[in-house]
Amino acid sequence: MSKIYTKTGDKGSTGLIGGERISKGELRIEAYGSVDELNSWIGLLRDVSTSVGRRAVLKEIQDRLFTIGAELASIPEGSSKKLPDLKEGDIILLENEMDTMNELLPDLKHFVLPGGSMNVSYAHLARTVCRRAERCAIRLHDEVGLNFILIKYLNRLSDYLFVLSRLIGQEEGAEEVKWIPRV
């Protein structure tokens, strides 16, 4: 049986796909670490969902997040490995899912405060981690360039998670708390 630990990261560096070692403090590592964290939140949402269809979509999203993580964890010119890639159809899937969910929801006329139930909160936590991952990916893109579809996917995914949070709240009969600013 092989061991999970290699001790190669004990001094603060990690290996990228392709073999290059970089500091664990670099933006590239933060970007794919945020995507990994997001994937864990999506897994939690999948675990608490009772909808077979929703679970399948969330699993598909998890697979796409692994694709994004692989791209973020590699230096394109440094790797001879063929990596999976995102496709425009992956974004269209999210848009179609949002359109279907929105048909079941009342029009949104106010900002919504996160919360209402545990599962709604899980969706909001996933959404905020997704936004962080997107910001990291944008900063990395500004530094080294990335396939921009990756950023587009993360942007659309955060929208999907917001709409999902609203639908979960409606399904659970949770109050959608509107933000009404003080004046």
N, C-alpha and C positions, 0 to 999 in steps of 0.2 A: 504494500500500500504506500502510495506517495504521500509525503507530508505537505500540508497546506502552507506552512511557513518556509521561507527561503533564507531569511535573515539579510537579504540584499537591500532591504529598505531601512535597516536599522540606523543608518546615518542620514536619513531624511531624503533619499532619492528613490525614484521608482522607474521602472522600465516602460517604455512605450511600445506599441506594436511596431515592429521593425527593429527593435533592439536598443534604440537610443535611451540613455538614462537622463532624467531631469529632476530638479528639486520638486518635492511634494508640495512646496509652497507656490509653485507657478500657476498662473491663471488657467492653463490648459487642464491641470489636475483639478482645480476648483470647478471648472466647467463640467468635466465629466463626473466629478463627485456630486455635483448638484443634480445632474441627470440621473445618477444612481439613486440618490435620495428620493427624487421624484418617482422613480420606478417603484421604490418601496411603498410610497404612499398610494400609488395606483394599485399595487398588489393588495393593500389593505382595503381600498374601495372595492376591488374585485371580490375579496373574501367576504365582505359584508353584504354584497348585492345578492338579492334573491332572483333577479332576472337573468335567465340563461343568455338572452341576447346581449344584455349589457355586459355580462361577464366575458362574453366572446369579444366584444369591442375593446374592453379594457385589456384583455390578454393581447390583442392585436397592437394596442398602444404600447404595452410593455415590450413587445418585440421591436417595435419601431424605436423605442428609447434605447434598447441595446444597440441597434444600428447607429443611432446618434452617438452613443458612448464609444463605439468602436471607431467612428470617424474622429471624434475628439481625442481619442487615446493614441492616434497614429500621426506620424509625419508622412504626408503623401509621398514625397520623394524618397523616404527612407524605408518604405515597406514594399515587399514584393508580393505580399498577401492580397488576394482579392477580397475586398470588404463588401458587405451588403450595402445597398444604397436606398435612400428615400426616393419616392416617386410622387409626382403630382397627385396620383390616385390616393395616396395616403392622406393628403390634405383634403381631398374631396370627400373621403370617408368621414372625416371629422365634421366637415360642413354639412353633409347630408344628415348625420346624426343630430347635429344642432338644430337643423331645420325641422326634423321630426319631433324633437323634444319641445321646441318652441311652439309647435302647433297645439301642444297640450297645456301651455302655460299662459297666464294672463300677461298682457303687455307690461313691460317694465317702465315705470314712470318715475322711479326714485332710485337712488343708490341703495344698496342692500347691505346691512351690517352682517358680517360673517356669523354663523351660528344658527340656532334653532333646534338642532338635534345633534347627536354625536356624529351621525353619518353625514349630515350637511357640513359639519365642521371638518370632517375628514376631507371632503371634496374641496373646501376652501383652503385647507392646509396644502393639499396637492397643487391647487391653483397658484398659491403664493410661491411655493418652491419652483413651480414651472416658470413663473415670471423671473425668479432669481437665475435659474438656469439659462433663460433667454438673455438676460442682461450679461451674464458671463460669456455666453456664446457670441454676443455682439461685440464685446470688448476683445475677445480672441480674434474674431473676424477682422476687427480694425487693426490688430497687430500683425496677423499672419495670413489672413484670408481663409475663409471656409466656403463650402458649398452653401449658398444662401438659402437653399430649400430647407436646410436644417433649422435656421432661424425662423423661417416662415412656418414650419411645422410646430415649433415650440410656441409661437405666437397664437396659432390657431388652437393648439391644445389647451392653452390657458383659457381661451374663450369657451371651449367645449366643457372644461371643468366647472366654469362659472354656471353655464346653463345646466349642467348635470346637478350642481348643488341646488339649484332652484327646483328641478324636477324631483330630486330626492325629498326635499322639504315638502313639496306638494303631496307626494306619495305617502309620506309619513304624517301628514296633517300638521306639520310644524309651522309655526308662525314665521312669515317672512318679515323680518324687522326692517322697516324702511329707515334710512338715515334722513332725519329732518334737521337741518342745521339750525342752531340758535341764531337769532337775530337781535 
